[in-house]
Amino acid sequence: MSGEDHQSHPLMLAKAFFGAPRFSAALTLAIIGAELGSLFFRDLVGWPGALGILATLVILAVLSLIAQRDEIEWHGLLPVSLLVFVGWAGVSVFWSQYQWVTFGSVVYLGAVTMLGIYVALVRDTIQIARAFGDVLRLALVLSLALEIISGLLIDTPLHFLGIQGRLGHLGPIQGIFGTRNELGIIVLIAIVTFGTEMRTRSVPRGLSIGSLSLAGVLLILSRSPVAYGTFLLLVLATAALYGLRRVPAESKRFWQAGLLVATVTIAGVAWAARVSIITALSASAELNLRLGLWRPMRLFIPEHELEGWGWAGYWRLDLPPFQVFTSAGNPSPTSGLNAFLDVWLQVGLIGLVAFVGLVALTFVRSWLLASKQRSFVYAWPALVLVVLITTALAESSILVEFGWLTFVVCCVKASRELSWRRAFAETAPSDASV
């Protein structure tokens, strides 16, 4: 064996290892699990340990992408709208009122974004849905097991995990996700995922039924008004999508327009009847909590209205303006409990416009794909986005960790399926025909 062959042999082994489908599948599970259980891991090993896990995953993902670089279609790789928003959050470090926090938060945002891009690139939609299903099943089982231990067996809260031990009172419970609303959001994504698994027959029917039953029980026990309201919208969205998929292609555009008009009308009626809806969902306390936070936020936003105070992701209560909110009705807010207001506060009106454009474009692309593709698996991103976008009105979880990872996966998948840049490249005349 020549010296050149001897040196290339380890590189070939490394490429075969990091580029193997099994490695990509295992790393995808690890990425989803690490982001889904981010709060749980921080409670166990602290921020240093959690950051070490994230850094390791990023390094492995980079090595895997390098090993598979010849197999990935790089043209039009990233949606421009995603680049614009993340880029604006990045440049906010230059005018941030807390520059080192912004720098670290942007790096954190970029790392999770990169992991989401990796998952979207190396796995098919059905493989992604299956990976989410496996991780969500484990997380929900673990949550219920810990709630049983805390609420029934020892009848004592597990404060270091944020579990209040109220299972004996039939909730509200939090699982490993910190709050009942976060548990409710995760459960709704799990319901969409388990339903997709059942519809595509990608797992045994008994496992699907058991998983949906577990998710339903946890949804009830969460007692989350945010999750209950979102569940109703999710049912309506699923019914609408089910009908659209059975409409003839030539009349689908007409029905899409009609659905848009109906959605706007229902939204207007819901806004007019918001007091009755809030009362029916027993959400008055939740609303008062949020209003107590949103009012002072609206006072701080005009001070840096266009550019924002600087990207922070999770709030740092030892820094202005966030330290003021400890007296705004919530003793320890980690977010603005509204993703859109949170973005406006942190990266200004320009960032808000970029974020709204990103969300709208991602949802429209995903919805169009779900309504026209034959395979039901294409409904998974659209329905997951219904959950993320709806709950973004009352929580900011779409901006960080699992919520952001899931959103990026849906965004990149939708962009690659309906990319205007790819369509332009395919229809552009070649040099030979000029």
Buried (B, 14 or more C-beta within 10 A) or exposed (E): EEEEEEEEEEEEEEBEEBBBEEBBBEBBBBBBBBBBBBBBBBBEEEEEEBBEBBEEBBEBBEBBBEBBEEEEEEEBBBBBBBBBBBEBBBBBBEBBBBEEBBBBBBEBBBBBBBBBBBBBBBBEBBBBBBBBBBBBBBBBBBBBEBBBBBBEEEEEBBEEBBBBBBBEEEBBBBBBBBBBBBBBBBBBBBBBBBBBBBBBEBBEEEBBEEBBEBBBEBBBBBBBBBBBBBBEBBEBBBEBBEEBBEBEEEEBEEBBEEBEEEBEEEEEEEEEEEEEBBEEBEBEEBBEBBEBBBEBBEEBBEEBBEBBBBBBBBBBBEBEBBEEBBEBBBEEBBBBBBBBBBBBBBBBBBBBBBBBBBBEBBBBBBBBBBBBBEEBBBBBBBBBBBBBBBBBBBBBBBBBBBBBBBBBBBBBBBBBBBBEBBEEEEEEEEEEEE
